[in-house]
Protein backbone atom coordinates (compact mmCIF):
# COMPACT_ATOMS: atom_id res chain seq x y z
CA UNK A 1 0.00 0.00 0.00
CA UNK A 2 2.88 2.36 0.83
CA UNK A 3 6.15 2.61 -1.07
CA UNK A 4 9.34 2.07 0.91
CA UNK A 5 11.92 4.85 0.66
CA UNK A 6 15.63 4.02 0.85
CA UNK A 7 18.60 6.31 1.41
CA UNK A 8 21.29 6.61 -1.25
CA UNK A 9 23.99 4.42 0.33
CA UNK A 10 21.62 1.81 1.74
CA UNK A 11 22.26 -0.74 -1.00
CA UNK A 12 26.06 -0.72 -0.67
CA UNK A 13 25.90 -0.89 3.11
CA UNK A 14 23.58 -3.92 2.94
CA UNK A 15 25.77 -5.68 0.41
CA UNK A 16 28.88 -5.21 2.54
CA UNK A 17 27.01 -6.48 5.61
CA UNK A 18 26.08 -9.78 3.93
CA UNK A 19 28.86 -10.27 1.37
CA UNK A 20 31.60 -9.93 3.99
CA UNK A 21 29.98 -12.40 6.38
CA UNK A 22 32.08 -15.43 7.25
CA UNK A 23 31.24 -18.91 8.45
CA UNK A 24 33.23 -21.93 9.62
CA UNK A 25 32.09 -23.94 6.60
CA UNK A 26 33.36 -21.25 4.21
CA UNK A 27 36.92 -22.32 5.10
CA UNK A 28 38.13 -18.76 5.58
CA UNK A 29 36.26 -17.32 2.61
CA UNK A 30 33.71 -14.54 2.80
CA UNK A 31 30.13 -15.10 1.64
CA UNK A 32 30.99 -13.32 -1.62
CA UNK A 33 34.12 -15.38 -2.21
CA UNK A 34 32.33 -18.64 -1.42
CA UNK A 35 29.45 -17.74 -3.73
CA UNK A 36 31.77 -16.82 -6.59
CA UNK A 37 33.73 -20.05 -6.21
CA UNK A 38 30.90 -22.54 -5.81
CA UNK A 39 27.57 -21.00 -6.85
CA UNK A 40 27.97 -18.25 -9.44
CA UNK A 41 28.26 -20.62 -12.39
CA UNK A 42 25.12 -22.34 -11.16
CA UNK A 43 23.00 -19.26 -10.48
CA UNK A 44 24.39 -17.19 -13.38
CA UNK A 45 23.96 -13.78 -11.71
CA UNK A 46 26.46 -11.85 -9.60
CA UNK A 47 25.97 -11.90 -5.86
CA UNK A 48 25.38 -8.13 -5.93
CA UNK A 49 22.52 -8.59 -8.42
CA UNK A 50 20.95 -11.22 -6.18
CA UNK A 51 21.41 -9.39 -2.87
CA UNK A 52 20.92 -5.79 -4.02
CA UNK A 53 19.32 -5.83 -7.45
CA UNK A 54 16.16 -3.69 -7.59
CA UNK A 55 12.78 -5.40 -7.62
CA UNK A 56 12.69 -5.52 -11.42
CA UNK A 57 16.09 -7.27 -11.43
CA UNK A 58 14.83 -9.78 -8.83
CA UNK A 59 11.81 -10.49 -11.00
CA UNK A 60 14.16 -11.11 -13.93
CA UNK A 61 16.22 -13.54 -11.83
CA UNK A 62 13.06 -15.28 -10.60
CA UNK A 63 11.77 -15.70 -14.15
CA UNK A 64 15.17 -16.91 -15.41
CA UNK A 65 15.42 -19.73 -12.86
CA UNK A 66 11.74 -20.42 -12.22
CA UNK A 67 11.17 -22.99 -9.49
CA UNK A 68 14.02 -25.36 -10.38
CA UNK A 69 15.87 -24.58 -7.12
CA UNK A 70 12.80 -24.92 -4.90
CA UNK A 71 14.10 -28.22 -3.52
CA UNK A 72 17.81 -27.51 -3.90
CA UNK A 73 19.13 -27.84 -0.36
CA UNK A 74 22.57 -26.48 -1.21
CA UNK A 75 21.06 -23.17 -2.36
CA UNK A 76 18.84 -23.10 0.74
CA UNK A 77 21.89 -23.81 2.92
CA UNK A 78 23.81 -20.85 1.50
CA UNK A 79 21.01 -18.26 1.32
CA UNK A 80 20.06 -19.04 4.89
CA UNK A 81 17.53 -16.54 6.20
CA UNK A 82 16.12 -18.50 9.15
CA UNK A 83 17.02 -22.18 8.89
CA UNK A 84 18.88 -24.44 11.30
CA UNK A 85 20.57 -27.71 10.43
CA UNK A 86 18.18 -30.53 9.64
CA UNK A 87 18.27 -33.88 7.87
CA UNK A 88 17.17 -32.12 4.69
CA UNK A 89 19.14 -28.87 4.80
CA UNK A 90 22.75 -28.55 5.91
CA UNK A 91 23.21 -24.85 6.48
CA UNK A 92 26.49 -23.29 5.38
CA UNK A 93 26.09 -20.17 7.50
CA UNK A 94 24.07 -19.42 10.62
CA UNK A 95 20.69 -17.86 9.90
CA UNK A 96 21.08 -14.24 8.83
CA UNK A 97 17.59 -13.08 9.84
CA UNK A 98 18.73 -11.39 13.10
CA UNK A 99 21.49 -9.46 11.29
CA UNK A 100 19.15 -8.42 8.47
CA UNK A 101 16.37 -7.39 10.85
CA UNK A 102 18.80 -5.23 12.80
CA UNK A 103 20.06 -3.65 9.61
CA UNK A 104 16.53 -2.80 8.46
CA UNK A 105 15.68 -1.48 11.92
CA UNK A 106 18.63 0.93 11.74
CA UNK A 107 18.29 2.00 8.11
CA UNK A 108 14.60 2.10 7.12
CA UNK A 109 11.81 4.14 8.67
CA UNK A 110 9.55 1.59 10.33
CA UNK A 111 6.35 3.10 11.67
CA UNK A 112 3.37 1.27 10.14
CA UNK A 113 3.01 -1.83 8.01
CA UNK A 114 3.94 -1.08 4.40
CA UNK A 115 1.45 -3.66 3.14
CA UNK A 116 -1.70 -2.50 4.95
CA UNK A 117 -1.03 0.76 6.89
CA UNK A 118 -3.25 -0.60 9.68
CA UNK A 119 -0.80 -1.58 12.44
CA UNK A 120 2.26 0.03 14.00
CA UNK A 121 5.52 -1.89 13.42
CA UNK A 122 7.78 0.66 15.14
CA UNK A 123 11.00 0.12 17.04
CA UNK A 124 11.18 0.79 20.78
CA UNK A 125 13.46 0.53 23.81
CA UNK A 126 12.77 -2.26 26.26
CA UNK A 127 13.35 -2.15 30.03
CA UNK A 128 17.04 -2.97 29.45
CA UNK A 129 17.39 -0.04 27.01
CA UNK A 130 17.76 -2.50 24.13
CA UNK A 131 16.26 -1.49 20.79
CA UNK A 132 13.54 -3.88 19.67
CA UNK A 133 11.03 -3.75 16.84
CA UNK A 134 7.50 -4.89 16.07
CA UNK A 135 7.93 -5.72 12.39
CA UNK A 136 8.35 -8.96 10.53
CA UNK A 137 10.16 -9.09 7.20
CA UNK A 138 7.96 -10.58 4.54
CA UNK A 139 9.51 -12.13 1.45
CA UNK A 140 7.43 -10.66 -1.36
CA UNK A 141 8.71 -13.45 -3.63
CA UNK A 142 8.38 -16.58 -1.50
CA UNK A 143 11.72 -17.72 -0.11
CA UNK A 144 10.69 -21.38 -0.07
CA UNK A 145 9.90 -21.26 -3.79
CA UNK A 146 12.83 -19.03 -4.73
CA UNK A 147 15.48 -19.77 -2.07
CA UNK A 148 18.15 -17.79 -3.95
CA UNK A 149 16.10 -14.62 -3.18
CA UNK A 150 15.81 -15.29 0.58
CA UNK A 151 18.39 -12.60 1.44
CA UNK A 152 17.57 -10.12 -1.33
CA UNK A 153 17.16 -6.59 0.01
CA UNK A 154 14.34 -5.55 -2.30
CA UNK A 155 12.44 -8.75 -1.60
CA UNK A 156 12.02 -7.83 2.08
CA UNK A 157 8.97 -5.82 3.16
CA UNK A 158 8.69 -4.60 6.79
CA UNK A 159 5.19 -5.70 7.70
CA UNK A 160 2.83 -6.60 10.51
CA UNK A 161 2.34 -10.19 11.60
CA UNK A 162 -1.24 -10.18 10.26
CA UNK A 163 -0.11 -9.44 6.71
CA UNK A 164 2.92 -11.72 6.84
CA UNK A 165 1.68 -14.73 8.78
CA UNK A 166 -2.11 -14.70 8.62
CA UNK A 167 -3.21 -13.45 5.21
CA UNK A 168 -0.31 -13.43 2.74
CA UNK A 169 1.68 -16.36 4.14
CA UNK A 170 3.31 -18.08 1.12
CA UNK A 171 0.79 -16.71 -1.39
CA UNK A 172 2.47 -14.87 -4.23
CA UNK A 173 1.40 -11.29 -4.78
CA UNK A 174 1.29 -10.50 -8.46
CA UNK A 175 2.73 -7.25 -9.75
CA UNK A 176 4.93 -4.73 -8.00
CA UNK A 177 6.30 -4.80 -4.47
CA UNK A 178 6.33 -1.80 -2.09
CA UNK A 179 10.11 -2.02 -2.52
CA UNK A 180 9.87 -1.07 -6.21
CA UNK A 181 10.47 2.48 -7.44
CA UNK A 182 7.48 1.90 -9.75
CA UNK A 183 5.09 0.95 -6.93
CA UNK A 184 2.25 3.48 -7.27
CA UNK A 185 -0.57 1.98 -5.24
CA UNK A 186 -1.30 5.27 -3.47
CA UNK A 187 -1.77 7.13 -6.76
CA UNK A 188 -3.81 4.46 -8.54
CA UNK A 189 -5.94 2.96 -5.78
CA UNK A 190 -8.29 5.00 -3.58
CA UNK A 191 -10.66 4.27 -0.72
CA UNK A 192 -14.20 5.02 -1.85
CA UNK A 193 -17.48 5.22 0.10
CA UNK A 194 -19.80 5.62 -2.91
CA UNK A 195 -22.09 7.83 -0.87
CA UNK A 196 -25.04 9.40 -2.67
CA UNK A 197 -26.08 11.32 0.42
CA UNK A 198 -25.00 14.91 -0.24
CA UNK A 199 -26.18 15.99 3.20
CA UNK A 200 -23.66 13.65 4.84
CA UNK A 201 -26.23 12.06 7.13
CA UNK A 202 -24.55 8.80 8.08
CA UNK A 203 -25.32 7.07 11.35
CA UNK A 204 -24.05 3.51 11.06
CA UNK A 205 -21.53 1.53 9.05
CA UNK A 206 -24.24 -0.17 7.01
CA UNK A 207 -25.14 3.20 5.46
CA UNK A 208 -22.17 3.17 3.07
CA UNK A 209 -19.57 1.01 1.38
CA UNK A 210 -15.83 1.24 1.98
CA UNK A 211 -13.79 -0.29 -0.81
CA UNK A 212 -10.42 0.14 -2.47
CA UNK A 213 -10.95 0.98 -6.13
CA UNK A 214 -8.44 1.37 -8.93
CA UNK A 215 -9.32 3.56 -11.88
CA UNK A 216 -8.72 2.43 -15.47
CA UNK A 217 -6.72 -0.72 -14.62
CA UNK A 218 -6.64 -3.70 -12.30
CA UNK A 219 -2.90 -3.85 -11.55
CA UNK A 220 -3.47 -4.12 -7.80
CA UNK A 221 -6.58 -6.33 -7.66
CA UNK A 222 -4.55 -9.34 -6.59
CA UNK A 223 -2.72 -7.30 -3.95
CA UNK A 224 -6.03 -6.14 -2.43
CA UNK A 225 -7.51 -9.64 -2.55
CA UNK A 226 -4.57 -11.61 -1.12
CA UNK A 227 -4.03 -9.16 1.74
CA UNK A 228 -7.80 -9.05 2.46
CA UNK A 229 -7.65 -5.26 2.58
CA UNK A 230 -11.32 -4.57 1.83
CA UNK A 231 -12.45 -6.98 4.53
CA UNK A 232 -9.93 -5.74 7.08
CA UNK A 233 -10.80 -2.08 6.55
CA UNK A 234 -14.49 -2.67 7.17
CA UNK A 235 -13.60 -2.67 10.85
CA UNK A 236 -12.44 0.93 10.47
CA UNK A 237 -15.67 2.34 9.09
CA UNK A 238 -16.14 4.13 12.41
CA UNK A 239 -13.20 6.35 11.50
CA UNK A 240 -14.92 7.27 8.25
CA UNK A 241 -18.18 8.01 10.07
CA UNK A 242 -16.27 10.27 12.45
CA UNK A 243 -14.81 12.17 9.49
CA UNK A 244 -18.16 12.46 7.71
CA UNK A 245 -19.90 13.78 10.80
CA UNK A 246 -17.11 16.22 11.47
CA UNK A 247 -17.23 17.42 7.87
CA UNK A 248 -20.95 18.05 8.25
CA UNK A 249 -20.25 20.10 11.37
CA UNK A 250 -17.39 21.98 9.72
CA UNK A 251 -18.37 23.06 6.20
CA UNK A 252 -16.06 25.35 4.23
CA UNK A 253 -17.65 28.45 5.71
CA UNK A 254 -16.93 27.27 9.27
CA UNK A 255 -13.34 26.35 8.35
CA UNK A 256 -12.78 29.85 6.93
CA UNK A 257 -14.21 31.34 10.11
CA UNK A 258 -11.87 29.25 12.27
CA UNK A 259 -8.96 30.25 10.09
CA UNK A 260 -9.62 33.92 10.80
CA UNK A 261 -10.14 33.36 14.51
CA UNK A 262 -7.03 31.21 15.02
CA UNK A 263 -4.89 33.06 12.44
CA UNK A 264 -4.02 29.69 10.91
CA UNK A 265 -4.30 28.80 7.24
CA UNK A 266 -7.37 26.83 6.16
CA UNK A 267 -5.09 23.88 5.45
CA UNK A 268 -3.77 24.01 9.01
CA UNK A 269 -7.32 24.12 10.40
CA UNK A 270 -8.24 21.08 8.30
CA UNK A 271 -5.13 19.29 9.56
CA UNK A 272 -6.10 20.03 13.16
CA UNK A 273 -9.69 18.89 12.62
CA UNK A 274 -9.23 15.85 10.41
CA UNK A 275 -5.61 14.75 10.86
CA UNK A 276 -4.90 14.78 7.13
CA UNK A 277 -1.46 13.43 6.22
CA UNK A 278 0.76 14.50 3.37
CA UNK A 279 1.85 11.85 0.88
CA UNK A 280 5.42 11.73 2.21
CA UNK A 281 4.16 11.14 5.76
CA UNK A 282 1.64 8.36 5.06
CA UNK A 283 3.90 5.65 6.47
CA UNK A 284 4.11 7.33 9.88
CA UNK A 285 0.57 6.79 11.22
CA UNK A 286 -1.95 3.93 10.95
CA UNK A 287 -4.92 4.52 8.61
CA UNK A 288 -3.26 7.61 7.11
CA UNK A 289 -4.05 6.59 3.53
CA UNK A 290 -7.67 5.98 4.48
CA UNK A 291 -7.85 9.42 6.09
CA UNK A 292 -6.23 11.08 3.07
CA UNK A 293 -8.49 9.38 0.52
CA UNK A 294 -11.69 10.09 2.43
CA UNK A 295 -10.52 13.69 2.87
CA UNK A 296 -10.30 13.94 -0.91
CA UNK A 297 -13.79 12.49 -1.25
CA UNK A 298 -15.08 15.06 1.27
CA UNK A 299 -13.41 17.89 -0.70
CA UNK A 300 -11.04 18.70 2.11
CA UNK A 301 -7.97 18.43 -0.10
Order of alpha helices (4+ residues) and beta strands (2+ residues): alpha-alpha-alpha-alpha-alpha-alpha-alpha-beta-beta-beta-beta-alpha-beta-beta-alpha-alpha-alpha-alpha-alpha-alpha
